[in-house]
Amino acid sequence: VRIAILGGTGDEGRGLGHRWALAGHEVLIGSRVAERGAQAAADINEQLPDGVPLVSGSDNLTVAEAAELVVLSVPYKAQEPTLDAVKDALAGKVLISVVVPLKPPKVSHVWQPPAGSAAQEAQQQVGEGVPVVAAFQNISAVLLPDPEHEIDSDVLICGDRKEDKAVALKLAEDAGLRGIDAGPLQNASVVEGLTAVLIGINIRNKIKHSGIRITGVGEIGG
Ligand SMILES: NC(=O)c1ccc[n+]([C@@H]2O[C@H](COP(=O)([O-])OP(=O)(O)OC[C@H]3O[C@@H](n4cnc5c(N)ncnc54)[C@H](OP(=O)(O)O)[C@@H]3O)[C@@H](O)[C@H]2O)c1
């Protein structure tokens, strides 16, 4: 799949992009500045073995236009302007949001935007023709760079249609993670909020990588 990662110059998008490239996807890194996107792509390519498709990079609009699937990986405060800049390129594509709404300085306190979640706010902004799926909010970026490292955390996936969530479930699997259908998009409020809880747990335990596991689910994607 040709995947554009808006804000893929940051640690979260870059780490996911690296893992998806290893799984054989064509990854396009987006940035506000085309050169920064290209540089981040070149950095990932240096770490890729021969035989996997090379990552490329450009500005957010260019990569969104070229992609079949778009991932939003910018800070919450950048979500609205970033989507505004690419809106016309999203029609008919699934938008996967990894965004966590955090309200500095108390980033370990759950805070919900007026729409309920950043993902629902994104859905309101892009309109019904672009299904939004929330995923990867609980996966710490520090765990992503080493693809050999097994990540002890599940990916909770929220969206209103099964077929759109199936896309995110496959991407979780391709990144070496277990995805779990966590219900409709409105449930993203809890999943996004969980990240603030994890940040607090990280601070209190002086770690950077707490995660969540759902017990009792047998099969991958179950
Ligand atoms: N880091 C984690 O451990 C983690 C874990 C789970 C979820 N998340 C969520 O994933 C998203 C990305 O995380 P990240 O750590 O990769 O974020 P980040 O490094 O702070 O930002 C990602 C990219 O967004 C763009 N950006 C930053 N500020 C912006 C602004 N004011 N306006 C427009 N674009 C801006 C930048 O790209 P350009 O300058 O190249 O345009 C930046 O490289 C966030 O919503 C975060 O909450 C992060």
Ligand as a Chemical Component Dictionary entry (heavy atoms), coordinates in Angstrom:
data_LIG
# 
_chem_comp.id                   LIG 
_chem_comp.type                 NON-POLYMER 
_chem_comp.pdbx_formal_charge   0 
_chem_comp.three_letter_code    LIG 
# 
loop_
_chem_comp_atom.comp_id 
_chem_comp_atom.atom_id 
_chem_comp_atom.alt_atom_id 
_chem_comp_atom.type_symbol 
_chem_comp_atom.charge 
_chem_comp_atom.model_Cartn_x 
_chem_comp_atom.model_Cartn_y 
_chem_comp_atom.model_Cartn_z 
_chem_comp_atom.pdbx_ordinal 
LIG N1  N1  N 0  5.949  10.392 20.524 1  
LIG C1  C1  C 0  5.245  9.390  21.026 2  
LIG O1  O1  O 0  5.736  8.568  21.818 3  
LIG C2  C2  C 0  3.798  9.228  20.614 4  
LIG C3  C3  C 0  3.146  8.034  20.930 5  
LIG C4  C4  C 0  1.818  7.870  20.494 6  
LIG C5  C5  C 0  1.164  8.890  19.824 7  
LIG N2  N2  N 1  1.843  10.056 19.577 8  
LIG C6  C6  C 0  1.124  11.132 18.889 9  
LIG O2  O2  O 0  1.533  11.098 17.544 10 
LIG C7  C7  C 0  1.616  12.425 17.009 11 
LIG C8  C8  C 0  3.041  12.635 16.497 12 
LIG O3  O3  O 0  3.952  12.464 17.562 13 
LIG P1  P1  P 0  5.480  12.916 17.433 14 
LIG O4  O4  O 0  6.119  12.647 18.750 15 
LIG O5  O5  O -1 6.080  12.343 16.209 16 
LIG O6  O6  O 0  5.251  14.505 17.269 17 
LIG P2  P2  P 0  6.247  15.682 16.903 18 
LIG O7  O7  O 0  7.610  15.137 16.638 19 
LIG O8  O8  O 0  6.134  16.734 17.947 20 
LIG O9  O9  O 0  5.594  16.254 15.586 21 
LIG C9  C9  C 0  5.520  15.509 14.391 22 
LIG C10 C10 C 0  5.672  16.458 13.218 23 
LIG O10 O10 O 0  4.557  17.339 13.174 24 
LIG C11 C11 C 0  4.970  18.561 12.574 25 
LIG N3  N3  N 0  4.607  19.693 13.443 26 
LIG C12 C12 C 0  5.072  19.952 14.680 27 
LIG N4  N4  N 0  4.543  21.100 15.169 28 
LIG C13 C13 C 0  3.729  21.559 14.211 29 
LIG C14 C14 C 0  2.896  22.705 14.107 30 
LIG N5  N5  N 0  2.785  23.590 15.108 31 
LIG N6  N6  N 0  2.181  22.866 12.969 32 
LIG C15 C15 C 0  2.269  21.987 11.960 33 
LIG N7  N7  N 0  3.068  20.871 12.005 34 
LIG C16 C16 C 0  3.779  20.673 13.118 35 
LIG C17 C17 C 0  6.466  18.514 12.439 36 
LIG O11 O11 O 0  6.749  18.206 11.087 37 
LIG P3  P3  P 0  7.403  19.288 10.077 38 
LIG O12 O12 O 0  8.112  20.313 10.918 39 
LIG O13 O13 O 0  8.319  18.436 9.283  40 
LIG O14 O14 O 0  6.257  19.816 9.335  41 
LIG C18 C18 C 0  6.865  17.370 13.314 42 
LIG O15 O15 O 0  8.048  16.715 12.897 43 
LIG C19 C19 C 0  1.231  13.369 18.162 44 
LIG O16 O16 O 0  -0.126 13.697 18.073 45 
LIG C20 C20 C 0  1.484  12.525 19.395 46 
LIG O17 O17 O 0  0.665  12.908 20.484 47 
LIG C21 C21 C 0  3.148  10.229 19.929 48 
# 
loop_
_chem_comp_bond.comp_id 
_chem_comp_bond.atom_id_1 
_chem_comp_bond.atom_id_2 
_chem_comp_bond.value_order 
_chem_comp_bond.pdbx_ordinal 
LIG N1  C1  SING 1  
LIG C1  O1  DOUB 2  
LIG C1  C2  SING 3  
LIG C2  C3  SING 4  
LIG C2  C21 DOUB 5  
LIG C3  C4  DOUB 6  
LIG C4  C5  SING 7  
LIG C5  N2  DOUB 8  
LIG N2  C6  SING 9  
LIG N2  C21 SING 10 
LIG C6  O2  SING 11 
LIG C6  C20 SING 12 
LIG O2  C7  SING 13 
LIG C7  C8  SING 14 
LIG C7  C19 SING 15 
LIG C8  O3  SING 16 
LIG O3  P1  SING 17 
LIG P1  O4  DOUB 18 
LIG P1  O5  SING 19 
LIG P1  O6  SING 20 
LIG O6  P2  SING 21 
LIG P2  O7  DOUB 22 
LIG P2  O8  SING 23 
LIG P2  O9  SING 24 
LIG O9  C9  SING 25 
LIG C9  C10 SING 26 
LIG C10 O10 SING 27 
LIG C10 C18 SING 28 
LIG O10 C11 SING 29 
LIG C11 N3  SING 30 
LIG C11 C17 SING 31 
LIG N3  C12 SING 32 
LIG N3  C16 SING 33 
LIG C12 N4  DOUB 34 
LIG N4  C13 SING 35 
LIG C13 C14 SING 36 
LIG C13 C16 DOUB 37 
LIG C14 N5  SING 38 
LIG C14 N6  DOUB 39 
LIG N6  C15 SING 40 
LIG C15 N7  DOUB 41 
LIG N7  C16 SING 42 
LIG C17 O11 SING 43 
LIG C17 C18 SING 44 
LIG O11 P3  SING 45 
LIG P3  O12 DOUB 46 
LIG P3  O13 SING 47 
LIG P3  O14 SING 48 
LIG C18 O15 SING 49 
LIG C19 O16 SING 50 
LIG C19 C20 SING 51 
LIG C20 O17 SING 52 
# 
